[in-house]
Amino acid sequence: MTSSSSLYPCPFCGAYAYYIFYEKNDLYAVTCVDCSVMTNTCKTQNDAKNLWNKRVKMKDKNRGNNVKRPQHNNPPPFVDDFLR
């Protein structure tokens, strides 16, 4: 298994990312710990890592450690609330 430290920070909020394994289907994905953006599912963990890390390289590789995280006092409503 590949370490989560090999994943780039989230391209949207700069937070850390981690792997998700869907045991029922033997599929992998990568998601952000803060904003929950997620890759499509992949057959291998390495494919999920490559999909997550595939982007324009940042000038400052430590950006994720220095980004000020937004405070979520009121989480956004669920999608179902928009459909009512």
N, C-alpha and C positions, 0 to 999 in steps of 0.2 A: 504494500500500500504506500502511496506517495504521501509525503507530509503536507499538511495544509500550509506550511511555511513556503512551499514552492509556488503558491498562488499569489498573483498580484493583488494589491488592494482593490476594492470596489471602484470602478470607473466613475460612479455617480456620487458616492459620498466619502470614499477614501477609507472605509472601514475594512476589517479583516473578512476573509471569505473562508468557507469550509465545504467539505464534500458531503453529499447526501447519497446514500445507497438505498435503492428501492429493491428490497430483497425479493419481493414477489416476482418482479420482472428482470432481475439481475441487471439493472441500469443505474448509472451514476449521473449526478448533476453537481454543480457548484452554486452556492448561494451566499449572499452577503449577510453578515450578522446584524446589521442595522436596518438597511432599507429593503431587504429581502428580495432584491433583484436576483434572478436565477437563470442559468443556462438551460438549454434544451437538454433532455436526457440523452446519454451516450452509452454505448455498449461497454466501454472501458473507462476506468478512472483516468487514465492518461489522456483519452480523447476529451473528457470533460475538462481536465486541466488545460489542455491546448485550446479548447474553445473559450474558456474563461480568460486565459492570458493573451489571446489573439486580439491585439489592438495596437494603436500607436504607442510606442514606448514613452513613458513620462520622463521629463528631464531630471526630476528629483525622485529617485526610487524610494525614498523614505516618506513620500507624501502622505501615505496612509497613516503614518505615526504622528504627523504634525497637523492634520486637519482637525479643525474644531467641529465637533459633532453637533448637529442641530438638536435642540431639546424638543421632545414630542410630548407636550403637556396634554394635548387633545389629539389622539390618534385619528387618522382619516377614517371616514365612514366606510363600511363595506360596500362593495359594488351593488349588492342587492338593494341598499338604501337609495341608490340613484335610479333604480328601475321602478320604484314605487310611485 
